[in-house]
Amino acid sequence: MSGHSKWASIKHKKAIVDAKRGQVFTKFIREITVAAKTGGGDLNTNPRLRTAIQSAKDSNMPADNIDRAIKKGTGELEGVTYEEIAYEGFGPDGAAVLVACLTDNKNRTASEIRSIFNKGNGNMGGAGTVAWMFEKKGFVVVSKAATTEDQLMEIVLGAGAEDMTSTDQVFEVTTAPHDLWAVREAVEKAKIKIESANLTMIPKNLVSVSADTGRKVVHLIEALEEHDDVQNVYSNADIPEEVIKEMSA
């Protein structure tokens, strides 16, 4: 898995920017509502809901918003019914793109997502086109300022993590989906601050692209993420470092 977490790292950086723009709360509300609807409102028996709520709290979402989203999911409050659906396709130069949505109108969403693909020099495919290229994983990011590599590795591997890699500024921990919460709790118990901890789709293999193509892929991803029904977008494009630095500027 080493090296394949690069896109998840990009997602983490983009999430920080999105949070600053205030665009992330709506996505959290939908995720919490659907998690509560499908698995119930008890955090102890619904790990998806627990993870969604913690992610919302990490982004400083008000507790009242979280509570209302849970109640809409459990039926205590009236709310819109959302359906989970993934759209698949290819971006510039054939980079795989997976789009996770929560929508109350699949036909409308499909049409609009297809239009975004077309405008971004890509094309949308059918179900199963690229989903097989990705694996669902837990992904935990810890700043290097918060701990040492040896200390963190001992903690996360002991809690069930699959892998840990190091970048210039952070440690990236990959887990099986069901081990994400246990790893997070182990790190927090050690009084180590976590930058983010989420479920994500990590590509099994990365595809090298030029800087110019990388920028086009990022622009497509950003256009897709601007859509209200889109929760997350994933790609197997190996975005060059210079483009990542431009994104972080």
N, C-alpha and C positions, 0 to 999 in steps of 0.2 A: 504493500500500500504506500510505501515511502514515495514521495513525489507526486502522488495522485491527489493529494489534498490541496494542491495549488489553487484549483478553482474555488474550493470551499474557503480558502484564505481570502481570495478576491471577494467572495460573497460577504465575508466578515467586514472587509473594508468598506464595501458598498453599503452594508447595513448601517454603519456608523454615519455615512453621509445621508442616507435615507431618514435616519432617526432625527438628524439635525434639521431636515426639511419638514419634519412632522408628518411624513407620508406613511409611517409604519403603523400607526395606531389602528387604522381601519383594517389592515391585514391581520393584526393581532385579534381584533374583535371577532372577525369571521372565523379565524382558526379556533379560538376559545369556544365560540358558539357551536361549531361543528364537532369539536372534541367532546363537549358536554352532551351534545345530542346523541352521538354514537356510543359513548362510553359511560355516560352518567356524570353527575356533578361531584362525586367523591374523589378527591385527589389521591387518596390512598389506594384506590382500585383502578384509577384511570391515569396511567403514566403520560399519555399524550396530553391530557388536560393539564397535568402538573407541569410538564415541560413548557407548554404554551403560556401558562400563567407566569412562570418564572422568567421566560423570555420577555414578556410584556413588562414585568416589574423591572427587569434589567434596563429597559428603555424608558423607565420612569413613567409608565402609563398609570393614570390615577386608579386607585382601588375601586372607586365607584363604577368606572367603566368596565373593569374586569368583572365585578359582581353582576352587573346588568347583562354582560355577554353570557355568563354562565347561566343565568336565569332564563335568558332567551333560548338557550340550548336545551335546557331541561323542561321548558314549557311553562315555567312560572310567569314569564312575561311573553307577550306576543312579539314575534319577530319574523324576518324573512327566512324562508327555507333555502339553504344553500346545498348544492351538490358538488362533490369532488370530481374533477375530471382533469386528465393530463393531455396536453396537445404536444405532438412531436414533429420534428422537422429538421431542416438543415439551414445553416446560415451561410455566409460568404465562404467560398472555396470548400464547401462540404462539411463544415464543422457541425457536429451534432448539437441540437438544442432541444431541451425538455422543459415544458412549461406547465407548472402545477397551478391549477385554478380552483376557485370556489365560486360558483355561479348560480344565479336563480333563473338563468335562461341560456341553456346550452347552445341553441341555434344562433342566438345573437353573438355570444362569446366566440364561438367557432369562426363565424364570419369575420369578426373584428380581428381576431388573432391571425387568421389567414392573411388579412390585408396588411397587418404589421410585418409579417414574414416577407410578403411580396415587396413592400416598400423598402425593406432592409436588405435587399439582394439575397433573399433566402426563399425557401418554399416549405410549406407545411405538408407532412406526410400522414399516413394512416396510423392507427393504433399498432404499436409494436415496432415501428420504424427504427426508433433509436433507444427506447427504454431499456433494452437488453444491454446497452453499453454502460449502464450506471448501476451502482449498488447503494442501497440506503445504509447510512452509517450515522453514528453519533460523532459530533465534532466539537471538541473543547479547545478554546484558545486561552492561553495564560501568558501574561507579559513576562519577559525575562527579568524585569525589575522586581517581580514578586517572589522569585524563588530561584534555586539552582537547578540545573538539568538533572543532576543525580538525585536530588531530593524529590523532584516531581516525578521522575521516571519510576522510582521505587513506589511512590504512592499510587500512581495510575495503573501500573502493571499489577500491583497487588489487588486493585479494585476491579480488574478485569479488562483493562484497555488492550486493544490489539496492537497499537503502534504509537510512537511519539516521534515527531520530527522537529527540527529547529530551523527558524528563519532568522533574519537580522534582528528582529525585535520581539518575537513571540515564540512560544512552544505550541505546537499543534498536536492534539491527542485525538486519535481515531478509535472508536469503539463500535461494537455491535449495537444495533438500535436498543435492545433491551438492557444494555449495560450502561447507557449514557447517564442515567440518574445516579447509579451507584458510584460511578467515577466522579461525577460532579460533587456528590456529598462527601466523598473521601478527600477531595481537594479542599473543599470548604472547611471540613473538620480540621484540616491542618493549618487553617487561618491563611490560606493562599487565595488572593483575589483572582476571580475568573473574569476574563473579558467577555466571553460568550460561550454558550453551550446549547447546541441545537441539533436536531436531526437534519440531515442533508443528503443529497444524492451526489455521490462522488464517482467520476468516470473511472472505469476499469483501466482504460488506457488514454493518454493524452495525445492529441494530434498537433504537431508543430505547425504554426502559422507565422507569416511575416508580420512585421509591425503594422503595416498598412491593413492587412486582413484582420489583425487583432483589434485594431481600432473599429473596424466595421462590425466585427462580432460584438464588441462592447456596446456600440451604438444600438445594435439590434436588441441586445439584452435590455438595455436601458429603456428602449421604446416599449418593449413587452412589459417590463416592470411598472411602467407608468399606467398600464391598463388597470382599472379598478378591480377586475376579477382575478388578476394574477397574484398569486401568493409568492411563488419563487420561480426562478429561471436558472437552469443549469446547462453547462456546455462542456464538451471535452476538448475545446480549443486550448492549446498551451500558449497563453498570452505572454508575449515577450516582456521582460522586466521593465523596459523603457515605457511601455504602455501602462503597466501597473503603477509605475511611479507617477505618470501623468494623471492617473485616476485618483491617486492619493494626494495630489498637490492641492 
